[in-house]
């Protein structure tokens, strides 16, 4: 069984997006990091208020600068998108990863992982929509970075299945793991459009579906 702090061989940590993004998300090498952080704080406030339609000019005003200066810190609008994705997706993936490797029984671990993911996107709905609906549509690199993060999540989950003997066949583990990641992501998108459905209902039903998918793919007696 994988330990809580282990990273499967040949897998990058899930909390790190594409290397070029982590090293310098906006091409703003040499810029004051405190100033960049203040601009990102301002962007967070405006996006939380205005959602996916948040305007760059409004973010600049909130930060007390002009739009050209905002872009100077991040290279361009796409650089700001990637900096925001790194800021918010990395902690989400670290939280999911921690639950994935926490060593409890399958049901408890799955429920904690699903709950962590759904809870964080529901609590940051406008930021999630901004990144998923707008940033990925306008910036191919952000779209590619987030897509790579999802694929790495599936790969690491597959390695957990193999390491724990749940699905010893590596190909079967990969198929099941990516199906599970897609299921949770799609169900989360649906839930965001149906806020009238209680969180406990979504978490319990989704946990049941995920555990069923894993158990159904496992050889008899290993689930």
C-alpha positions as CSV (number, residue, x, y, z in Angstrom):
1,X,0.0,0.0,0.0
2,X,1.3,3.5,-0.9
3,X,2.3,5.5,2.2
4,X,0.6,8.9,2.7
5,X,3.8,10.8,1.8
6,X,5.0,8.6,-1.1
7,X,5.1,9.7,-4.7
8,X,4.9,6.8,-7.2
9,X,8.0,6.3,-9.3
10,X,8.0,8.3,-12.6
11,X,5.2,10.5,-11.5
12,X,5.5,14.2,-10.8
13,X,3.8,15.5,-7.7
14,X,0.2,16.4,-8.5
15,X,0.5,19.7,-6.8
16,X,2.8,21.0,-9.5
17,X,1.5,22.1,-12.9
18,X,3.7,22.1,-16.0
19,X,7.3,22.9,-15.2
20,X,7.4,26.2,-17.2
21,X,4.2,27.3,-15.5
22,X,5.5,26.6,-12.0
23,X,8.8,28.3,-12.7
24,X,7.5,31.5,-14.2
25,X,3.7,31.4,-14.8
26,X,3.5,34.8,-16.5
27,X,6.8,35.4,-18.1
28,X,7.4,38.1,-15.5
29,X,10.9,37.0,-14.5
30,X,12.5,39.5,-12.2
31,X,9.3,41.2,-11.2
32,X,8.6,42.0,-7.5
33,X,7.0,38.8,-6.1
34,X,5.2,40.8,-3.4
35,X,3.7,43.0,-6.0
36,X,2.7,40.1,-8.1
37,X,1.1,38.5,-5.1
38,X,-0.9,41.7,-4.4
39,X,-2.1,41.7,-8.0
40,X,-3.2,38.1,-7.7
41,X,-5.0,38.9,-4.5
42,X,-6.9,41.7,-6.3
43,X,-7.7,39.4,-9.2
44,X,-9.1,36.8,-6.7
45,X,-11.4,39.5,-5.2
46,X,-12.7,40.7,-8.5
47,X,-13.2,37.2,-9.9
48,X,-15.0,36.0,-6.7
49,X,-17.3,39.0,-7.1
50,X,-17.8,39.1,-10.9
51,X,-17.2,35.5,-12.0
52,X,-16.0,34.4,-15.4
53,X,-16.8,37.8,-16.9
54,X,-14.3,39.7,-14.6
55,X,-12.6,42.4,-16.7
56,X,-8.8,42.9,-16.7
57,X,-9.3,46.6,-16.4
58,X,-11.4,46.1,-13.2
59,X,-8.7,43.8,-11.8
60,X,-6.1,46.5,-12.5
61,X,-8.1,49.2,-10.8
62,X,-8.6,46.9,-7.8
63,X,-4.8,46.4,-7.6
64,X,-4.2,50.2,-7.9
65,X,-2.4,49.9,-11.3
66,X,-3.1,50.4,-15.0
67,X,-3.9,47.4,-17.3
68,X,-0.5,47.8,-19.1
69,X,1.3,47.5,-15.8
70,X,-0.8,44.5,-14.9
71,X,0.3,42.8,-18.1
72,X,3.9,43.9,-17.5
73,X,4.0,41.7,-14.4
74,X,2.6,38.6,-16.1
75,X,3.7,39.0,-19.7
76,X,0.1,39.2,-21.0
77,X,-3.5,38.1,-20.1
78,X,-2.6,34.5,-20.6
79,X,0.3,34.8,-18.1
80,X,-2.2,36.0,-15.5
81,X,-4.5,33.1,-16.2
82,X,-1.6,30.6,-15.7
83,X,-0.5,32.3,-12.5
84,X,-4.1,32.1,-11.1
85,X,-4.4,28.4,-12.2
86,X,-1.1,27.6,-10.4
87,X,-2.3,29.5,-7.3
88,X,-5.6,27.7,-7.0
89,X,-5.2,24.3,-8.7
90,X,-2.0,23.3,-6.9
91,X,-3.6,23.4,-3.4
92,X,-6.7,21.6,-4.7
93,X,-4.6,18.8,-6.1
94,X,-2.4,18.6,-3.0
95,X,-5.6,18.2,-0.9
96,X,-7.0,15.5,-3.2
97,X,-3.6,13.8,-3.3
98,X,-3.4,13.8,0.6
99,X,-6.8,12.1,0.8
100,X,-5.8,9.6,-2.0
101,X,-2.8,8.4,0.0
102,X,-4.2,8.5,3.5
103,X,-4.2,4.8,4.0
104,X,-7.8,4.3,5.2
105,X,-10.3,1.8,3.9
106,X,-11.5,2.3,0.3
107,X,-14.9,3.7,1.1
108,X,-13.6,6.3,3.7
109,X,-10.7,7.3,1.4
110,X,-13.0,7.7,-1.6
111,X,-15.5,9.7,0.3
112,X,-12.8,12.0,1.8
113,X,-11.3,12.5,-1.7
114,X,-14.6,13.2,-3.4
115,X,-15.7,15.5,-0.5
116,X,-12.5,17.5,-0.6
117,X,-12.7,18.1,-4.4
118,X,-16.4,19.0,-4.4
119,X,-16.1,21.1,-1.3
120,X,-13.3,23.2,-2.7
121,X,-14.8,23.9,-6.1
122,X,-18.2,24.7,-4.6
123,X,-16.6,27.1,-2.1
124,X,-14.7,28.8,-5.0
125,X,-17.3,28.6,-7.7
126,X,-16.5,31.9,-9.5
127,X,-12.8,31.2,-9.5
128,X,-13.4,27.6,-10.8
129,X,-15.7,28.9,-13.6
130,X,-13.2,31.6,-14.5
131,X,-10.4,29.0,-14.8
132,X,-12.3,26.2,-16.4
133,X,-14.7,28.1,-18.7
134,X,-12.8,31.3,-19.6
135,X,-9.1,30.8,-19.1
136,X,-9.0,27.4,-20.8
137,X,-11.1,28.8,-23.7
138,X,-8.8,31.8,-24.2
139,X,-5.4,30.3,-23.5
140,X,-4.3,27.0,-25.0
141,X,-1.4,26.7,-22.6
142,X,-3.6,27.0,-19.6
143,X,-5.9,24.4,-21.1
144,X,-3.0,22.1,-21.8
145,X,-1.6,22.6,-18.2
146,X,-4.9,21.7,-16.6
147,X,-5.5,18.8,-18.9
148,X,-2.0,17.4,-18.0
149,X,-2.9,17.8,-14.3
150,X,-6.0,15.7,-14.8
151,X,-4.1,13.0,-16.7
152,X,-1.4,12.9,-14.0
153,X,-4.1,12.4,-11.4
154,X,-5.5,9.5,-13.3
155,X,-2.0,8.0,-13.7
156,X,-1.2,8.3,-10.0
157,X,-4.6,6.8,-9.0
158,X,-3.8,3.9,-11.4
159,X,-0.5,3.4,-9.6
160,X,-2.3,3.3,-6.3
161,X,-4.6,0.6,-7.6
162,X,-1.6,-1.5,-8.8
163,X,0.5,-0.9,-5.6
164,X,-2.4,-1.9,-3.4
165,X,-3.3,-5.0,-5.4
166,X,-6.8,-3.7,-6.2
167,X,-6.4,-3.9,-9.9
168,X,-3.1,-5.7,-10.6
169,X,-3.3,-5.3,-14.4
170,X,-1.6,-2.0,-15.2
171,X,-3.7,-1.4,-18.3
172,X,-7.0,-2.1,-16.5
173,X,-5.8,0.1,-13.6
174,X,-5.2,3.0,-16.1
175,X,-8.6,2.6,-17.7
176,X,-10.5,2.5,-14.4
177,X,-8.5,5.3,-12.9
178,X,-9.1,7.7,-15.8
179,X,-12.7,6.7,-15.9
180,X,-13.1,7.5,-12.1
181,X,-11.4,10.9,-12.5
182,X,-13.7,11.8,-15.4
183,X,-16.7,10.6,-13.4
184,X,-15.9,12.8,-10.4
185,X,-15.1,15.8,-12.6
186,X,-18.3,15.5,-14.7
187,X,-20.4,14.9,-11.6
188,X,-18.9,18.0,-10.0
189,X,-19.7,20.1,-13.1
190,X,-23.3,18.8,-12.9
191,X,-23.6,19.6,-9.2
192,X,-22.4,23.2,-9.7
193,X,-25.4,23.7,-12.0
194,X,-27.8,22.0,-9.5
195,X,-27.1,23.7,-6.1
196,X,-30.4,22.6,-4.8
197,X,-29.0,19.0,-4.4
198,X,-27.5,18.6,-0.9
199,X,-23.8,18.1,-0.7
200,X,-24.2,14.9,1.3
201,X,-26.4,13.4,-1.4
202,X,-23.9,14.1,-4.1
203,X,-20.9,12.9,-2.1
204,X,-22.6,9.7,-0.9
205,X,-23.9,8.7,-4.4
206,X,-20.7,9.6,-6.1
207,X,-18.7,7.7,-3.6
208,X,-20.9,4.7,-4.1
209,X,-20.4,5.0,-7.9
210,X,-16.6,5.3,-7.6
211,X,-16.2,2.4,-5.2
212,X,-18.5,0.3,-7.5
213,X,-16.3,1.1,-10.5
214,X,-13.1,0.1,-8.7
215,X,-14.6,-3.0,-7.1
216,X,-16.1,-4.1,-10.4
217,X,-12.8,-3.7,-12.2
218,X,-10.9,-5.6,-9.6
219,X,-10.3,-9.4,-9.7
220,X,-12.7,-11.2,-7.4
221,X,-11.6,-11.1,-3.8
222,X,-9.3,-8.1,-4.1
223,X,-11.7,-5.2,-3.9
